[in-house]
Amino acid sequence: MQKKKLGRSGVEVGIVGLGAAFIGVSRVDLAPKVYSGQPQHMDLELGARAVHAALEAGGTLVDTAPLYGDFRSEELIGRALRQRPDLAAGCIVTTKVGRIYAGYDFSSDAVLRSVEESQRRLGLERFAVLYIHDPMGWPMEQILGKDRALGALRRLQDQGIVKAVGIAANEPATNALYIETGEFDAAVVPEAWSLLNQKGLERILPAAERHNVGLVIATPLERGLLATGPQPGIDYLARRFSPRVLERVARIQALCREYQVPLAAAALQWCTRHPQVAATVPGARTPEEARENTLAGQVVIPEGFWQDLEPLVQHWESGVDR
């Protein structure tokens, strides 16, 4: 798989990683239950096999957080790495601090405690990247102070426990604010960069270019629409796509068929064509999804396809067209 440098961090990652928010969830309809606080629907063994599938297919990056499955995502990733030390040797696991299912705590003590607990669950001593997770609505000084989350992560940098510090907010405006400070080496960016969403062009990508912040794109497949194409009766997990959007995706899918390029490969690789975007982390629930996503990052796509795709790429406003 092609690899790229994650901005100024110097960390090198494969362009398609594994997003672990719903890993090990056997059915799509159970994913909202996991997100709403029922982690028992996240099967540890199924999730571990999904991690193995992604790494066996050539993936190198796994992105998780204590929030995901109320710690269960980290637990199953740790299990997977212990089961397959051969795969663990080439794997980069990134996780987050500041938010768990029970609430938020961006104090220095809470962050240091969170990292220790993540080390234990994952079986890792050091991290390539740790992200501050979802500080939406918090005064910035309560995140960036020396005795707050950023200060704690800086101390861990000095100790060699973490190489790079990042921001990961589930809201583009918040991500933009923090990237614009120049304090962060990397950012996980959902809801702002895909074939259907170019909100990142407004502030996130310009700020990332100014400060050489490496970007990892979440939700690049728009909850599955850009993996399967329009299909009747599919629940896209809180997405409601208008007929205009579905028609455009159908046209993109037709172009993919003409070039014999999988739709998911086009969607994922399009994201990483921007120089500041190092990787995408599409969510996968099962080994099959994890393998398919990872292999999509290895498809060779001719330049002519990208030229023909360009007129079909358009931003669609959430709540209006999407």
Buried (B, 14 or more C-beta within 10 A) or exposed (E): BEEBBBBBBEBBBBBBBBBBBBBBBBEBEBBBBBBEEEBEBBBBEBBBBBBBBBBBBBBBBBBBBBBBBBBBBBBBBBBBBEBBEEBBEEBBBBBBBBBBBEEBBBBBEBBBBBBEBBBEBBBBEEBBBBBBBBBEEBEBEEBBBEEBBBBBBBBBBEEEBBBBBBBBBBBBEBBBBBBBBEBBBBBBBBBBBBBBBBBBEBBBBBBBBEBBBBBBBBBBBBBBBBBBBBEEEBEBBEBEBEEEBBEBBEEBBEBBEEBEBBBBBBBBBBBBEBBBBBBBBBBBBBBEBBBBBBBBBBBEBEEEBBEEBEEEBEBBEBEEBB
